[in-house]
Amino acid sequence: MKRTLPVAALAAASIFSFASANAGTIVGLVNTGLEAQGAQDTNYKLTAASSDTAIANNYGYVAFDNVWPINPWLANDSVSRWITPTASQSQSFDANSAGTYTYHLDFDLTGYNAGTASFVGRFAADNAAEVKLNGVTIANASGFTSWNAFGANSGFHAGLNSLDFVVTNWAQNGGNPTGLRVEFSQSSIAAVPEPSTFATLASGLAVLALQRRRKPKRSN
């Protein structure tokens, strides 16, 4: 019995180190508006398809807390802020026909097991948004006074991945700003283990198997 506990502990430690060394969050999933107010949010690349606004390969601008349309838009806070197509967040767009504003976020899963990836978040948009993971729609909603949930646990690529928030701004002649707000609440992914980690795990499992095959001696 004196030798059983250290052997079992060694095997358990090997398995624990394998699991803990390979668990983590997804780098690159960032909330909107973490830069200074008025600055460009360089995480979210913006392309616009609009009758009165031409934007390609630009970035959204972080909204100011005290400039219209904050209130009625959800109020900014320290977790996330709205981003808008131009530095003038109150600018009116799309007087005659609806415009489309695509905010593009990249994240790289190279070195990770894409099959273990997942995330959960929420968004708001003026007026509506479709969320796409690697081109596949995972959420649709409208509204800038309340949050809408989105998330995924499949559809990831082993290398570069993309999230697109395709915002539609409905046509209105005057007083027609547009923007997007995104927050991630949880993400998870496991790394592809190094060969040495596999070796440690295998040796731990082998020790456990050997220990179970041993039969205790009968005492006279």
Secondary structure as UniProt FT lines:
FT   TURN            2..3
FT   HELIX           4..21
FT   STRAND          23..24
FT   TURN            27..28
FT   TURN            32..33
FT   TURN            37..38
FT   STRAND          40..49
FT   STRAND          54..62
FT   TURN            65..66
FT   TURN            68..69
FT   TURN            71..72
FT   STRAND          83..84
FT   TURN            89..90
FT   STRAND          99..108
FT   TURN            110..111
FT   STRAND          112..133
FT   TURN            134..135
FT   STRAND          136..152
FT   STRAND          160..169
FT   STRAND          179..191
FT   HELIX           195..213
//
